[in-house]
Amino acid sequence: MKKNPYLNNGIYVKPTQVTMGDNIKLSYDGLLAKSGANEVYAHIGYGNRWDDTRDYKMIKTNIGFETSIPVTKTETLNVCFKDSTNNWDNNSGMNYTFEVIS
């Protein structure tokens, strides 16, 4: 099982090994959540060019925000987060990336 390198940023993904065709549970308790955001969206895309970008509204929970994301491509899954006032958490411009296995 691969360790999640973003735990210190409040990013959790289950299962930790992201597989094509699966739905992953993405949890966020990072910068935006700690700054009092009432709504958070996961902005995702695949590969170096951010193909097939989509926004997923996350549900507020007692531990932050959560959503389920279908993994539809075998390229690297890129994730960043935005709130309802368009503040972003993009890991200081490096984004949050997860290798997808087939």
Secondary structure as the mmCIF struct_conf table of DSSP 4:
data_model
#
loop_
_struct_conf.conf_type_id
_struct_conf.id
_struct_conf.beg_label_comp_id
_struct_conf.beg_label_asym_id
_struct_conf.beg_label_seq_id
_struct_conf.end_label_comp_id
_struct_conf.end_label_asym_id
_struct_conf.end_label_seq_id
TURN_TY1_P TURN_TY1_P1 PRO A 5 TYR A 6
HELX_RH_3T_P HELX_RH_3T_P1 LEU A 7 ASN A 9
TURN_TY1_P TURN_TY1_P2 GLY A 10 GLY A 10
STRN STRN1 ILE A 11 LYS A 14
BEND BEND1 PRO A 15 GLN A 17
STRN STRN2 VAL A 18 THR A 19
TURN_TY1_P TURN_TY1_P3 MET A 20 GLY A 21
STRN STRN3 ASN A 23 TYR A 28
BEND BEND2 GLY A 30 GLY A 30
HELX_RH_AL_P HELX_RH_AL_P1 LEU A 31 LYS A 34
TURN_TY1_P TURN_TY1_P4 SER A 35 GLY A 36
BEND BEND3 ASN A 38 ASN A 38
STRN STRN4 VAL A 40 TYR A 46
TURN_TY1_P TURN_TY1_P5 GLY A 47 TRP A 50
STRN STRN5 ASP A 51 LYS A 57
HELX_LH_PP_P HELX_LH_PP_P1 MET A 58 MET A 58
STRN STRN6 ILE A 59 THR A 61
TURN_TY1_P TURN_TY1_P6 ASN A 62 ILE A 63
STRN STRN7 GLY A 64 PRO A 70
BEND BEND4 THR A 74 GLU A 75
HELX_LH_PP_P HELX_LH_PP_P2 THR A 76 THR A 76
STRN STRN8 LEU A 77 ASP A 83
TURN_TY1_P TURN_TY1_P7 SER A 84 THR A 85
STRN STRN9 TRP A 88 ASP A 89
TURN_TY1_P TURN_TY1_P8 ASN A 91 MET A 94
STRN STRN10 TYR A 96 PHE A 98
STRN STRN11 VAL A 100 ILE A 101
#
